[in-house]
Amino acid sequence: MLTAGTGHRALTHNSWFLSVILEKIFGHNITNSNGRLVSVRDIGEQHILEDFGGRFIPSAQDYLQEIELKEWMVMGRGAPPSFGKLVKKTERRTVEL
């Protein structure tokens, strides 16, 4: 079960995000308040390590293999939670027209 404030970790607190996404967003380095160039990847790694007690940086696979499959994830049976919200918004707009 994901709790408020921790669900983002599955997408951002993993080795794939560090190696593929982070530098595309922030660049390779930032300049700190002392004028020193600091590696964005080093900052990301430090942050993730701190979140996991300094013990590890999980892979994306670590998260994915722990996800409980739901019907909507398998061949589109059922619908994801966001689908219900989308349908309600569409119905409201239709009624308003």
N, C-alpha and C positions, 0 to 999 in steps of 0.2 A: 504494500500500500504506500502510495506517495503522500507525503504530508505537505501542507503549505510551506513554501520556503525551501523545500529540498528537491522538488520535482525537476527543477532545471538542471540538476546535476547529471541526470541521465544524458542530456544533450551536450552539456558544456564541461563537465568535470571528468574528462577521459583523455587518453593519449591521442586518439584520433583528432579530437577538437584542437588539442595543443599543436599537433603537427600539420594539420591541414587548414584550419579555419582561423585561429587566433591571430596570426600574423597578417592574414588577408584583411582583417578588420582594423587592427591597430598598427600595422607595419612591423618591421623587425625590431626596432628599438624606439624607446621614448627617452626624452630628456627629463631627468628628475629635477627637483627644486634646487639642487646643488649644481646644476648644469652638467651633470654626468650622464652619459649615454648608458641606458640599461636595457637589457634584452627583454622583450615582451614575453618570450617563451619562458625565460627564467622566472619572471613574475608569475606567470600562469602556473608553472610547476610548483612554485613555492606555495601559492594559494591552495592548489588542490591537495598538496601534501599536508598542509595545515588542517584542511577540512577532514582529512582522513587520519589524523593523529600522527602524521609524519611517517606512516607505515607503507603507503603505496599510492600509485596513480593507476586507477583501473582503466581497462580498455573499454571501447564501445561494446565489444562482445560480452564483457562481464555484465554490463547492464542488460543487453538484449537477451541473453540466455536466462535471465531471471524474470523477464516479463511474462505474466500470465496471459496466454493467448485467449482472446475473446472471439466470438463468432464473426464479428465484422472484420477481423484481421485475416480471416481465412476465406478467400474467394468471395468476399463481399456479402457474406450472409449477415443479415441484421444491419445495423448501422452504428457508427461511432457516436459517442456522446454529443459531439459538435453538430451532428446532422439534425438532431432534434431541435437545437437552438436555431439552426438555419431555417428549418421548416416553420417554426413559430414566427420568426421575423418575416418570412415570405407571406405567411397567412395574414399577419398584421397589415402588411403593405397592401395586400389584395383587398382586405376589408376597407381600408382607408380610401382606396381608389373608388 
